[in-house]
Amino acid sequence: MRADLVDQAAQIIKDPPILINMVSKRVRQIALGRPVLVERRPGLREADLALLEIIQGKITIANIDNS
């Protein structure tokens, strides 16, 4: 996981355990074949993609179960 992305996502989701749970859940969803909601770039792993989705507002606490 890229530290810069963690820092940016932590500005949006202030509670670290909630952020960790959101990223973990989204990584599982991506691994199971759910589509990624941001542009895939070389070198980014699933956790980085999940963080980018949070940073870009694609994933929120309210919609993590439905995405």
C-alpha positions, 0 to 999 in steps of 0.5 A: 500500500502506498503511504501517500494514498493512505494519508490522503484517504485518512483525510476523508475517513478519519477513523483508522479502523473504519478505513482499514475495514473499508479497504479490506472489504473492497480488496476482497470485492476486487479479488472476487471480480467486482469492477474497479471504479478508477483507472488501473495504472501499472504498479497499483495493487488492489489496496491502492485501487481501493484507496483511490476509490475512497479518495475519489469518492467512488466508495463511501461508508454508506455504499461499500456494501453495494459496490 
